[in-house]
Amino acid sequence: MPAHPGTATPRVLVIGIDGVRYDLLTELPTANLDSIAEAGFLAPVEVDGGTPTMSGPCWATILTGVGPAKHGIWGNNFSGNRLDVFPDFATRLARVDRRRTFVAAGWEPLMIQHDGGPLFKAPSRLSFIAPAADTPEAWDECDELVTAEAVHVLANSDPEASFVYLGAVDETAHFLGCGPDYRRAVLRADERLGRLLAAVRDRRTYASEAWTVIVVTDHGHVDDGGHGGDTVEERTAWVACAGPQFAPGRPGGTIRHPDVAAQVYASLGRPVDPHWTLDGSPFPATVPAELTPLRA
């Protein structure tokens, strides 16, 4: 989503959609996610061996760029974490570089002192909107409010790196399995993604900016809903990305969850300090995808 890549101001938006199965995603008409894939790529990601297929360790790996052996999060209780040593990218950029960062989410351990959290220690701006109850309906409303807040910030402020979390898809799978309600939840998440993309495109300064947009999920689900095991459906996540560094195609190599944070730094032109000991690397360059259609 660049204007003039050589001189434009880099910006990064990461959208995390919890618990979206890759095999079911590729069957659905997700127009907004498809637009990112067509401008860049959509690729499966295997949850690293040794990492539980749970939201806590997977999101911590995505956001810090290191695995559980370093960040210390092995479940959905974050107690005993080492996030002071291995912070999320929004906190690191704000603390080290004084960059403007923004995070919007409704899952408590990500945002507040709850179950060993927060994962996000000190981004420049943080919007926490909790669901009224732990139900699919309440999480759907929460995602709606989180999206509206993020649209407002993206349209009216100037964060250099942002993360927006949507949790209703995962919650729907836990309560109702991966049937019609789950698929409808994925489509609603895609509609919200479209509103976030529109907020970026409608910025007054968009013509002078070079945006990298990354959309990622943490894990999948079994058919009846649930995760934490080692089935292919649970361990297969995915990432989509479009930005000035990527021609349309497919990644020329394997992508892993810790690569997301590394790509955020790369898209901002921020060299990684070797002392950070990241486990991830920037995404590999894309190659032509004539023989790998988006839809199965």
C-alpha positions in Angstrom: 0.0 0.0 0.0 2.7 2.5 -0.9 2.5 5.9 -2.5 6.1 6.8 -3.4 8.2 4.0 -1.8 11.5 5.7 -2.1 10.6 8.9 -0.2 7.4 8.0 1.6 7.1 7.9 5.4 6.9 4.3 6.6 3.9 3.2 8.6 2.9 -0.3 9.8 -0.5 -1.7 10.8 -0.8 -5.3 12.2 -4.2 -6.8 12.7 -4.5 -9.9 14.8 -7.6 -12.1 14.3 -7.7 -14.8 16.9 -8.3 -18.4 16.0 -9.0 -18.4 12.2 -8.4 -21.8 10.6 -6.5 -21.5 7.4 -8.3 -24.3 5.5 -11.7 -22.7 6.2 -10.4 -19.2 5.5 -9.5 -20.1 2.0 -13.1 -21.3 1.3 -14.7 -17.9 2.3 -15.2 -14.7 0.3 -13.1 -12.4 2.4 -12.8 -9.5 0.0 -10.7 -7.3 2.2 -8.2 -10.0 3.2 -8.1 -11.1 -0.4 -7.1 -7.5 -1.4 -4.1 -7.7 0.8 -3.2 -11.2 -0.4 -3.5 -10.1 -4.0 -1.3 -7.0 -3.4 1.2 -9.1 -1.5 0.7 -12.6 -0.2 -1.3 -15.0 2.1 0.7 -17.9 3.4 0.2 -20.7 6.0 2.3 -20.5 9.2 3.0 -23.6 11.3 3.1 -22.9 15.0 6.6 -23.6 16.1 7.2 -27.0 17.6 7.2 -26.8 21.4 4.9 -23.8 21.4 1.4 -24.7 22.7 -1.4 -23.9 20.3 -2.8 -21.3 22.7 -3.4 -17.6 22.4 -1.0 -16.5 25.1 2.2 -18.1 23.8 1.4 -17.6 20.2 0.5 -13.9 20.5 3.5 -13.3 22.7 5.7 -14.8 20.0 4.1 -12.8 17.2 4.4 -9.5 19.1 7.8 -9.9 20.7 9.7 -11.8 17.9 10.9 -14.5 20.3 9.6 -17.9 21.3 8.3 -19.1 24.7 11.8 -20.2 25.9 12.6 -16.5 25.9 9.4 -14.6 26.6 8.3 -17.1 29.2 4.6 -17.3 28.3 3.4 -20.9 27.9 -0.3 -20.6 28.4 -3.1 -18.0 28.8 -1.8 -17.0 32.3 1.3 -14.8 31.7 2.7 -15.1 35.2 6.5 -15.6 35.2 6.9 -13.9 31.8 10.1 -12.1 30.7 8.5 -9.3 28.8 10.8 -6.8 30.6 13.7 -8.3 28.6 11.7 -9.2 25.5 9.0 -6.6 25.0 6.4 -6.3 22.3 7.3 -4.2 19.3 4.9 -1.4 20.2 6.6 -1.0 23.6 10.1 -1.4 22.3 9.6 1.2 19.6 8.0 3.7 22.0 10.7 3.2 24.7 13.9 2.9 22.6 13.1 5.1 19.6 10.3 7.4 21.1 8.1 6.3 18.1 4.4 6.7 18.3 2.7 3.4 18.7 -0.9 2.3 19.2 -2.6 -0.8 20.4 -6.4 -1.6 20.6 -7.7 -4.8 22.0 -10.2 -6.4 24.4 -8.4 -9.4 25.8 -7.4 -8.6 29.3 -3.9 -10.3 29.6 -2.8 -8.3 26.5 -3.7 -5.0 28.0 -4.1 -4.9 31.8 -2.8 -6.5 35.0 -4.7 -9.7 34.7 -3.5 -13.3 34.7 0.1 -12.1 34.7 -0.4 -9.4 32.0 -0.2 -7.0 30.4 1.7 -8.2 27.4 1.7 -4.6 26.1 3.7 -2.8 28.8 4.0 0.7 27.4 3.0 1.5 23.9 2.5 5.3 23.3 -1.3 4.9 23.2 -3.4 2.0 24.4 -7.2 1.5 24.0 -8.6 -1.3 26.1 -12.3 -2.2 25.6 -13.3 -5.3 27.5 -16.3 -7.5 26.4 -19.3 -7.3 28.7 -19.3 -11.1 29.1 -17.3 -14.1 27.8 -19.7 -14.9 25.0 -19.6 -14.8 21.2 -22.2 -12.0 21.2 -20.2 -9.9 23.7 -17.0 -10.4 21.9 -18.6 -9.4 18.6 -19.7 -6.2 20.2 -16.2 -5.7 21.7 -14.6 -6.2 18.3 -17.0 -3.6 16.9 -16.0 -1.1 19.5 -12.3 -1.9 19.2 -12.5 -1.4 15.4 -14.3 1.9 15.8 -11.7 3.2 18.2 -8.9 2.0 15.9 -10.5 3.7 12.9 -10.7 6.9 14.8 -7.1 6.8 15.8 -5.8 5.8 12.4 -7.8 8.6 10.8 -7.0 11.4 13.2 -3.6 10.6 14.8 -0.3 9.5 13.4 0.9 6.2 14.9 4.0 4.8 13.2 3.2 1.2 14.3 -0.2 -0.1 15.3 -1.7 -3.4 16.5 -5.4 -4.1 16.5 -6.8 -7.4 18.0 -10.1 -9.0 17.2 -11.2 -11.9 19.3 -14.8 -12.8 18.4 -13.9 -15.5 15.8 -12.0 -17.5 18.5 -14.7 -17.1 21.0 -17.3 -18.3 18.5 -15.4 -21.5 17.8 -15.1 -22.2 21.5 -18.8 -21.9 22.1 -20.3 -23.1 18.8 -17.6 -25.0 16.9 -16.3 -24.2 13.4 -19.7 -24.3 11.6 -21.9 -21.6 10.1 -21.6 -19.3 13.0 -17.9 -19.5 13.0 -17.8 -18.7 9.2 -20.0 -15.7 9.7 -17.7 -14.5 12.5 -14.8 -14.7 10.0 -16.7 -12.6 7.5 -17.5 -10.0 10.1 -13.8 -9.8 11.0 -13.1 -9.3 7.3 -15.6 -6.5 7.2 -13.9 -4.8 10.1 -10.5 -5.3 8.4 -12.0 -3.4 5.5 -12.9 -0.5 7.7 -9.4 -0.4 9.1 -7.9 -0.4 5.6 -10.3 2.4 4.5 -9.2 4.5 7.5 -5.6 4.2 6.3 -6.4 5.0 2.7 -8.5 8.1 3.8 -5.7 9.7 5.8 -4.9 13.2 4.6 -1.2 12.2 4.5 -1.7 8.9 2.8 -0.2 10.0 -0.5 3.1 10.7 1.2 3.1 7.4 3.3 4.2 3.9 2.6 2.0 1.5 4.6 2.8 -2.1 5.3 -0.3 -4.1 6.5 0.1 -7.4 8.2 -2.9 -9.6 9.1 -2.1 -12.7 11.3 -3.8 -15.4 13.3 -2.3 -17.3 16.2 -3.7 -20.8 15.9 -6.6 -22.8 14.4 -9.3 -25.0 16.0 -10.6 -28.5 15.9 -14.0 -28.9 14.2 -15.9 -28.9 17.4 -14.0 -25.8 18.6 -11.0 -25.7 20.9 -7.2 -25.8 20.6 -4.1 -26.6 22.5 -3.3 -29.8 20.8 -1.1 -30.8 17.9 -3.5 -31.5 15.0 -2.8 -29.9 11.7 -6.0 -27.8 12.1 -4.7 -26.4 15.4 -1.1 -25.9 14.4 -1.7 -24.2 11.1 -2.0 -20.5 11.4 -1.4 -17.9 8.6 -0.2 -14.4 7.7 -1.1 -12.0 5.0 1.0 -9.0 4.1 1.0 -6.1 1.6 3.5 -3.3 1.5 6.2 -1.6 -0.6 8.7 -4.4 0.0 6.5 -7.1 -1.5 5.4 -7.7 -5.0 2.3 -9.8 -5.5 3.2 -13.5 -5.3 4.0 -16.0 -2.6 6.8 -15.9 0.0 10.1 -17.3 -1.3 10.6 -19.1 1.9 9.0 -20.3 5.2 7.3 -17.7 7.4 7.2 -18.2 11.2 5.3 -16.3 13.9 8.4 -14.5 15.3 9.0 -13.1 11.9 6.0 -10.7 12.3 7.8 -8.5 14.8 11.0 -8.6 12.8 9.1 -7.5 9.7 7.5 -4.5 11.6 11.0 -3.3 12.4 12.2 -3.9 8.8 9.2 -2.0 7.3 10.0 1.0 9.5 13.6 0.9 8.5 14.6 0.2 12.0 17.7 -2.1 12.2 17.4 -4.9 14.8 19.8 -4.6 17.7 21.7 -8.0 18.0 21.3 -7.7 21.8 17.5 -8.2 21.3 18.3 -11.8 20.2 15.1 -12.0 18.1 14.2 -15.5 16.9 12.4 -14.0 13.8 13.6 -12.5 10.6 11.9 -10.2 8.1 9.6 -12.0 5.7 11.3 -13.5 2.6 10.9 -11.7 -0.7 7.9 -12.8 -2.8 8.2 -14.8 -6.0 5.6 -15.2 -8.8 2.6 -17.3 -7.7 1.2 -18.3 -11.1 1.1 -21.9 -10.0 -0.2 -21.3 -6.5 -3.8 -19.9 -6.7 -5.1 -18.1 -3.7 -8.2 -20.3 -3.5 -8.0 -24.0 -3.1 
